[in-house]
Amino acid sequence: MANGTNFSILNTFGILYVYLLKEYALDDPSISFKTSWIGSTCTSVTFLMSIFASMCSERFGIRLTAFFGAALGVVGLFSSAFIQQLELLYLTFGLVLGVGGGFAYFTSLVILGHYFKKHMGIVNGVVSLGSSIYTVSLSIVLPIVLESLSIKYTFIILGGLYCMLLLCTLTWKPFFQRKTDNPKLDLSKETDVVNKCSCSAKYYLNWKVFGNRTYLVWFLGFIVAFFGYFVPFVHLVKHTQDTFPGSNAFILITCLQVTSGLGRIVFGKIADLKCVNRIYMQQCAFVLTGVITACIPFSEKFEGLIVICLILGICDGIIVCLVGPIAFDIVGPIDASQAIGFLLGGFSIPFAVGPPIAGLLYDHLHTYEIAFVVAGVPPIVGAIIMCLIPRVVRLHPATTETYTFSSISILDVDHASQSTLVAPEHEIVPVCSIELPPSTDEENTTHF
């Protein structure tokens, strides 16, 4: 529910975008540019908050962090319903909802590591399906609600949907706690959250991963590619209504999300085949995304746009499902959480820039032809940059959703006491936990 509620609102912003234009237009020549910033701000802040949500989870706990995020989301949506000036939506819908969504989304993934140690791939796959299922449902219901009521009551209904997350987050109980008298293992005494991989927030902002040239090239390629990636999600519905006035433009979002959900599962499994190069697969998806995006304005029939959206959804599923496995392969399991965290945070820049630029082009040209063609260039350029990545040795099986920060390095040290583990100060020692039969000794021991 958390995953679906968060991203269904982001993914269907293209529908809200059309009605926001009608509500706040008032003959403003730059209305498309201004309205695009609302969705872009919300999406970029959601991903940017993933980094800070990790530190809040460390300090205050997963449940409290998630509840706080859900509460912020409720406040952001309800307050958006009473906004009379478009620019104020940057604060309510963009910033407040974005921060709340980032906190709720991050913790919804981290908590999985507390309940599951095996089958994390299929677990993440089921959770990630929430995004597609909710988006498909919302893309059908949202236009009806907007037509029957208004944008004001639509925000109130979405706020009510977010209220359910307040109850959901209260059920997220961390099972792992660090209770030990051993100073080497007692990483923090101020919180009982399992995701304690360091004694300070410095661990969560470890910039050393950028010293890995392979990761740096992959990171830069990803960021460049995403400058045009989100443009169809925001502007495709408006373009369809302009080009094919009598068509049901909202069904395009449904088509895109259906194939995206299927693509995450199917291609996540295909990526496990030994003969498949995951980076090449992701590059091909980016190239196809760029080409298909550039072809959007040249579709002469509405059915052609449906085919385009089906292909875009498959590419989206491939790109998303391979983020985690590729990060594991490039930097290893110890630094994978850092690598994915910085990548998610890096998404905030292109997400905040791409759609507004497309809106600005539309305001001046009154057509999306140039906007979509320009949006198709960055994914191709990003894929070309990834050609500089040397061959990477595969280390881990593929998953169907981006791995989380902390679930990849959970150590159960509940019963740790006096240990002979000695390491220089501030040195991180990679270890692996092996489950052994219960010891018969009176004094509890931990085996590494």
N, C-alpha and C positions, 0 to 999 in steps of 0.2 A: 504493500500500500504506500509506503514512503517513497519507494523508487518510482512507482507509477504516478503518484500525485505530483511529485516534483517535476518530472520530465514531461508529463502530459501537458501541463500548463505551458512549459517552455516550447514544446514541439508544436502546440496549436496556437502559438502567438500569431501566426500568419492569419488565422481566422479573426482573432481579436483585433489585429492590425487594420483590417478592412473596416470594421465598425468604429474603431477609434478615429479613423480618417473622417468618417461621416459625422461623428460626434463633435470633433474639435476642429474641423477644417476651417470654416469661417473665411474662405477665400485667402488662406495663407499660402503664398507661393512655395514655401519650404516645408509644408506640412508632412510630406513623406519622409524627409530627412529627420525632422524632429520626432516623429512617431517611431521611426526605426530605432532610435536611441533607447526607447523604453525597453523593448525586448532584448536588445543587445546588452544593455546595462545589467538586466536581470540575469541573463545567461552567463556573462563574463564574471559577475560577482559570485554567482553560484560556484563556479569552478575555482575562482581565486580563494574562496573561503575554505576550500578543502585543506589547504595548508594550515590555516589557523584553527580549523576545527580539530585537527590532530592534537594541537597543543592544548586546546580546551578540554578535549577528552582525557588527555593525560592529567590535567590539573584538577578538573571537577568531576570527571566520570562520564561514561557514555550516555547513561540515562538522562542525567541532568542537561548535558549538552544537546541531546536530541530533543528533549522537551522544550528547551529554550529556543531552538531553531524552529520547531513547529509553532510555538507561540508567536515568534516574530513573523512567520509566514501568515498566520491568521490576522495579525495586526496590519500587515502590509496589504492584504487583499481587502479587508473590511474598510480600511481607510481610503483605498483607491476608489471605492464606490462613491465617496462623497467629494471627490476632487472636481473642481470646476475649471481648473487651468491645466492644460496639457503638461506643462513643464514640471508640475508637482508630482506627476506620475513617475518621474525619474527617481524621486525620493521614496515614494510608497511602494510602487510595483517594482521598480528597478533595484533600489538599494536595500530596503527593508526585507522584501520578499526574497531577494537574491541572497542576502546574508542568512536568513532563516532556512532557505532551501539548501544552501551549502552545508550548514550544520546538520540538518536532518538527513541529507543524502549521504554524507560521509559516514556518519555513525550507523546508518542502515546497512552499510557494507562491512564496517568493522565488527559489528556484533555477530556476524556470521562465523567469525573465527572462534567465538566462544562456544558455539553450539555444534560445530562440525570441524573435525580434523581430517576426515577423508571425504572424497567426492566433492571437493570444493568447486570443481569445474561445473558440475551439474547444478550444485546449489546456487552458484552465482548466475548460472543460466536461467534458472527458475525465477530468481529475483529480478534479473534484467528484463525478463518477459513482462514484468509489471509495467515497464515503460511503454512497450508496444501495445499491450492490451488496453491500458488506460487511455493512451493517445487515440487508438482506434475508436474507442467508445466515446471519448470526449469530442472527437472530430465529427461524430454523428449528432451528438446531443447539443453541443455548443451553438451551432447555427440556429437550431430550433429555439433555444433559450434566448438568444440574442434577438431573433425576429419577434418572438412572443412578448418578451419583456423589454429590457433595455440593457445597455452596457453597465449601468449602475447595479441592477439586481443580479446581473451575471457575475460581477465581482463578489457580491454577497454570497451567491451560491457556491462559488469557488472557495470562498473563505470558510463556508460550512463544510465543504469537502476536506479542507485542510484541518478543521477542528478534530476530525477523526484521528489524525496523527498524534494529537495530544494523548489519546488513550493508547494508541499503538506504542508510542515511545516508552510508556510506563511499563510495558511488558518486557522491555529489553534488559534482562538481568545478566550482568557479567558474572561468569562462573569462575574465572581465574583471578586470584588475589595473591598479592605478594606479601606474605606475612612471615618474616624471618628475622632472626637476630643477627644474621650474618651480614656485616656491612658491605661485603662484596656483592651480595645478591639482593639486598634490600635497596632497590634503586630509588625508591621514593617512599616517604612515610606520610605524605599528605593526601594520597588518594589510593583507592583500592582497585583501580582499573587495571586489567590485564595488559594493556598495550603499553607497558613500560619498557622501552628498549633503551632508555637513557635516563639520567638523573636530571636533565634540564631540557629546555626547549631547543637548545643548541643542536641536539641530536636531530630534531625534526627539520632543521634548516642547515643540513650538512651540504655545503657546496662542493664537496670533493667529488661528487658524481660527475661534475662537469669536467673534471680532469681526465675522464674517459673519453677519448676522441671519438670512438664509435658512438657513444651515447650522445655526445654533443652534436654530431652530424645528424643523427636521427631526430633529436630534439628540434634543431633548426629546420629540418625538412618538414616536420610536423607543423610547427608554428606557421611557416610560410604557406603550407597547403591549406590551413584553416582560415586564411584571410577571405577565401571565397566559398568555403564549405557551407556556412550557415545561411548564405544569401537565399537559396531556394526555400528554406524553411520559413522565411519571413515574407518574401515577396512573390512566391509562386501563385498564391491564391489571388492576389490583386492583379497580377499579370493575366491570369486565366479569365478573370471577370472582364478585363478590358478587351481581351482578344476574342473570347467566346462568351458573350453576354448571357446567353440562354443556358449555359452548362452549369452543372453542379460542381463548382470548383473545389468545394470542401472535401470531396471524395478523394482528391489527389493526396491529401495528408494521410487518409486511411490506407491507401495503396502503398505509400512509402513506408509506413510503420509496420504493415503486415509483413512485407518482404524483409524489412530490417530485423524484425524479431526472428524470422525463420533463418535469415542469414547468419545471425549470431550463433545459433545452435549448429546448423549444418556445416558451416565453414570452420567453426571451432573444432569440430571433429575431423574435418578434412586436414586441418593444419597439424594434426597429430601424426599424419603419415610421414614416414621417413623420407620419402621422395619429394616432399613439399618444402620449399624455402619460404618461411613465413614473411620475411622482409620483402621478397619479390612479390608475394601475394598481396601484401599491403600496398606496395608501389603500384601494381596493376590496378588495384581498386581506386587509388588516388587519380591515376591517369584517366580511367574510365569515368570517374566522377567529374573531372574537369571537362572532358569531351562532351558528356551528356548535358552538363550544366550549360555549356556554350550552345548546345543544340536546342535548348528550350524555346527561344524566340522564333526559331525557324520551323516549328511544328505547325503545319497547316490545318490539322484536325485535332479535336479534343482527345480522341482516342490515342493520338501520338503522345500527348502529355501523360496519359495514363501509363503507357509503356515506359516512358522516361522515368516516371516516379517509381515504378516497379524496379527498374535497374538501379536508380539512386538508392533505394532501400537496401538492395542486396549489397551494394558497395559500402553503405553505412554499417551494415552488420559485419562485414569483413574487417573494416578498419577498426571498429570498436572491440571486436572479440580478440584481436591480435595484439592490442596494446600491452596487456599483462604479460603474455608469454614472451614477446620480444624484449620487454624490459628485463625479465628474468634471464633471458639468454645473454643479453648484452652486459649487464652489471652484476648478475648473480643474485641469489636470494637475500643476501645480507643488505645490499643497497637497493634492492628493487623497490622497496617502499619509498625511498627518497626519490628515485628516478620517476616513478609514476606520480608522486606528489608534485614535483616541479613541473611535470608535463601537464597535469591538470590545471595547475596554476597558470602555466603559460598560455593555456587556451583562452584565458580572459582577454588577452590583447587582441587577437584576430576576431574573436566574437564581438568585441566592442567596436571594431572598426569596419568590418566587411559590410554588414547590412546598412548602416547609415550612409556609406559611400554609394551603395546601390540606390538608396532612397534619394540622395542628392542628385545623382544622374537622372533619375526619373523626374524630379522636380524641374530640371532644366530642359530635358529632351522630351518629356511626356511619353516616353516609351521605355520598355525594359530591354530592348534589343542589345544596346551597348552594355548595360549593367550585367546581364547574364553572360555575355561573351567575356567581359573583363573578369567576372567571378570564376569563370572556368580556367583562367590562366594560373592562379596560385596553386591549385592542387597538382597540376602538371609540373610546375616548377619545383614544388616540394618533392615530388617523386624523383625528379632529376637530381636534386641535391642528395637524396638517399642513395643514389648510385655510388657515392663516395664511401659508403659504408663497406668495410671489408667483410669477408665471409665470417659469419658468426656461428659458433658451435652451439647446437641445440642442447639445452640442459634440462628442460622441464616440459611436461605435456601442456597442450593448449587449453585455455579456458574459454568460457563464453561471456566473460565480462571482465572489465578491468579489475585487477587485484587491488586490495586495499592497502593502506599504509601498514597497519599493525598486524593483520591476521597472518602475515607471512613469516612472522618471527616470534610466535607465542611460545613462551617457556613457562611451564607449570612448576613454580618453585615454592608452592605452599608448604611443603614439608622440608624445605632446605634448612639445615642448621649449620653446625660448624663444618666447613668444607676445606679441603686441602688445595682448592683452586687458588693459584697465585698468579697475578698478572701485574705488569707495570701500571702505574697510575695513568688513567685516561685511555688505556689501551682496550680496544674492543676485541674480545676473543670469540671467534666463531665456534659454536658448539652445536651438537645435535643431541636431542633427548631420546633415550632408549627406554622403553617400558620394560621393566623386569618384575619378576614375582616379588610380592611383599617381603621385606626383610624380616627375619626373625629376631634381629637385634632390638634391644630396648630403645636404643638411640636411633632416631630416624636418620637416613642417609639419602643422598641424591647421587645418582650415577650419571656421569657425562661420557 
